[in-house]
Amino acid sequence: MTFHDANGSRTMRIGILGTGAMAAALGGAWVRAGHEVMVGGRNAASAAATAVRIGAAAHGCLAETARYGEAILLAVPADSAPQLARELAADLAGRTVLDCTVPMQPTSDGGPVLSTAGGTDSAALRIASAAPHAHVAKVFGVCHESIWTVPQPTFEGAPLAVPFCTDAPPADAVTRKLITSMGCTPLPCGGLERAALLEAAAVFAIGVWWSGSEVRHVFPAPALAPGAVDD
Ligand SMILES: NC(=O)c1ccc[n+]([C@@H]2O[C@H](COP(=O)([O-])OP(=O)(O)OC[C@H]3O[C@@H](n4cnc5c(N)ncnc54)[C@H](OP(=O)(O)O)[C@@H]3O)[C@@H](O)[C@H]2O)c1
């Protein structure tokens, strides 16, 4: 289902499964971008509270939210997401499922590692296997939720680049349009078999932040190196 706003740009109906920090942050960004958002949770009061907080169009249970729109965000813990996708597989069929989950567990020294509960491939592949008729995209999991509360997120003069992985052309199109509508730049990173890289990158980044360092200081552009020459 698609709509057009007053400027003629394409808007979408987006269902959000989960009522926590990512549901509120991404849902709020999508409401600001003019999309119609429904918040769904296993707790009706939490779904209603998050919907009201972000100005969502609707709220409801998980199943009705999974049927709400062409894009459905899975904003639940990574270890729960495949089972939830399995339970809602019929509702999710034919829709783009946006998987922002980060499969992570702490270690004794405080630095997180990938959680391999459920398998060693990736949460995204497990979700795709659980809902085989959905179009899964791994996306929106690399940044902290606070980033999505920034309107038109631009940092150091450049719009935020949002990496995503998918095998499905419909999910590719929906994901690009959503990212662009938020004032960000889509960064296609290949098929879903590469989602593991995004999940590992997120866990790595969280470990760096927890150590008190800045991820952006780890990856300076080679062009900034003194003496850099063009080939
Ligand atoms: N927070 C971040 O900065 C961030 C950034 C990138 C990616 N992520 C990923 O985004 C996902 C959501 O994170 P979050 O920070 O929004 O977590 P959160 O604030 O703890 O919210 C989690 C939501 O998932 C629901 N939930 C938990 N288990 C469920 C289940 N089995 N079935 C249905 N709903 C369930 C919770 O419902 P109840 O309230 O009923 O428990 C809650 O609404 C996670 O996978 C996380 O790794 C988070």
Ligand as a Chemical Component Dictionary entry (heavy atoms), coordinates in Angstrom:
data_LIG
# 
_chem_comp.id                   LIG 
_chem_comp.type                 NON-POLYMER 
_chem_comp.pdbx_formal_charge   0 
_chem_comp.three_letter_code    LIG 
# 
loop_
_chem_comp_atom.comp_id 
_chem_comp_atom.atom_id 
_chem_comp_atom.alt_atom_id 
_chem_comp_atom.type_symbol 
_chem_comp_atom.charge 
_chem_comp_atom.model_Cartn_x 
_chem_comp_atom.model_Cartn_y 
_chem_comp_atom.model_Cartn_z 
_chem_comp_atom.pdbx_ordinal 
LIG N1  N1  N 0  18.937 0.375   21.071 1  
LIG C1  C1  C 0  19.806 0.555   20.082 2  
LIG O1  O1  O 0  20.557 1.573   20.052 3  
LIG C2  C2  C 0  19.885 -0.445  18.959 4  
LIG C3  C3  C 0  20.670 -0.115  17.845 5  
LIG C4  C4  C 0  20.747 -1.008  16.773 6  
LIG C5  C5  C 0  20.026 -2.186  16.812 7  
LIG N2  N2  N 1  19.274 -2.496  17.912 8  
LIG C6  C6  C 0  18.512 -3.752  17.900 9  
LIG O2  O2  O 0  17.140 -3.421  17.813 10 
LIG C7  C7  C 0  16.376 -4.430  18.483 11 
LIG C8  C8  C 0  15.476 -3.725  19.503 12 
LIG O3  O3  O 0  16.304 -3.049  20.418 13 
LIG P1  P1  P 0  15.704 -1.989  21.439 14 
LIG O4  O4  O 0  16.853 -1.212  21.948 15 
LIG O5  O5  O -1 14.534 -1.286  20.846 16 
LIG O6  O6  O 0  15.194 -2.958  22.604 17 
LIG P2  P2  P 0  14.143 -2.646  23.754 18 
LIG O7  O7  O 0  14.050 -1.199  24.022 19 
LIG O8  O8  O 0  14.506 -3.549  24.879 20 
LIG O9  O9  O 0  12.741 -3.135  23.141 21 
LIG C9  C9  C 0  12.578 -4.484  22.785 22 
LIG C10 C10 C 0  11.117 -4.712  22.381 23 
LIG O10 O10 O 0  11.020 -6.079  21.968 24 
LIG C11 C11 C 0  9.879  -6.663  22.618 25 
LIG N3  N3  N 0  10.084 -8.095  22.734 26 
LIG C12 C12 C 0  11.047 -8.750  23.430 27 
LIG N4  N4  N 0  10.939 -10.068 23.252 28 
LIG C13 C13 C 0  9.848  -10.255 22.433 29 
LIG C14 C14 C 0  9.209  -11.401 21.911 30 
LIG N5  N5  N 0  9.665  -12.643 22.148 31 
LIG N6  N6  N 0  8.107  -11.230 21.126 32 
LIG C15 C15 C 0  7.641  -9.992  20.881 33 
LIG N7  N7  N 0  8.209  -8.849  21.344 34 
LIG C16 C16 C 0  9.303  -8.999  22.122 35 
LIG C17 C17 C 0  9.807  -5.955  23.947 36 
LIG O11 O11 O 0  8.506  -6.132  24.455 37 
LIG P3  P3  P 0  8.201  -6.076  26.040 38 
LIG O12 O12 O 0  8.259  -4.621  26.404 39 
LIG O13 O13 O 0  6.835  -6.674  26.130 40 
LIG O14 O14 O 0  9.273  -6.887  26.719 41 
LIG C18 C18 C 0  10.111 -4.514  23.501 42 
LIG O15 O15 O 0  8.943  -3.910  22.988 43 
LIG C19 C19 C 0  17.373 -5.399  19.127 44 
LIG O16 O16 O 0  17.518 -6.531  18.314 45 
LIG C20 C20 C 0  18.665 -4.592  19.144 46 
LIG O17 O17 O 0  19.815 -5.436  19.044 47 
LIG C21 C21 C 0  19.192 -1.648  18.989 48 
# 
loop_
_chem_comp_bond.comp_id 
_chem_comp_bond.atom_id_1 
_chem_comp_bond.atom_id_2 
_chem_comp_bond.value_order 
_chem_comp_bond.pdbx_ordinal 
LIG N1  C1  SING 1  
LIG C1  O1  DOUB 2  
LIG C1  C2  SING 3  
LIG C2  C3  SING 4  
LIG C2  C21 DOUB 5  
LIG C3  C4  DOUB 6  
LIG C4  C5  SING 7  
LIG C5  N2  DOUB 8  
LIG N2  C6  SING 9  
LIG N2  C21 SING 10 
LIG C6  O2  SING 11 
LIG C6  C20 SING 12 
LIG O2  C7  SING 13 
LIG C7  C8  SING 14 
LIG C7  C19 SING 15 
LIG C8  O3  SING 16 
LIG O3  P1  SING 17 
LIG P1  O4  DOUB 18 
LIG P1  O5  SING 19 
LIG P1  O6  SING 20 
LIG O6  P2  SING 21 
LIG P2  O7  DOUB 22 
LIG P2  O8  SING 23 
LIG P2  O9  SING 24 
LIG O9  C9  SING 25 
LIG C9  C10 SING 26 
LIG C10 O10 SING 27 
LIG C10 C18 SING 28 
LIG O10 C11 SING 29 
LIG C11 N3  SING 30 
LIG C11 C17 SING 31 
LIG N3  C12 SING 32 
LIG N3  C16 SING 33 
LIG C12 N4  DOUB 34 
LIG N4  C13 SING 35 
LIG C13 C14 SING 36 
LIG C13 C16 DOUB 37 
LIG C14 N5  SING 38 
LIG C14 N6  DOUB 39 
LIG N6  C15 SING 40 
LIG C15 N7  DOUB 41 
LIG N7  C16 SING 42 
LIG C17 O11 SING 43 
LIG C17 C18 SING 44 
LIG O11 P3  SING 45 
LIG P3  O12 DOUB 46 
LIG P3  O13 SING 47 
LIG P3  O14 SING 48 
LIG C18 O15 SING 49 
LIG C19 O16 SING 50 
LIG C19 C20 SING 51 
LIG C20 O17 SING 52 
# 
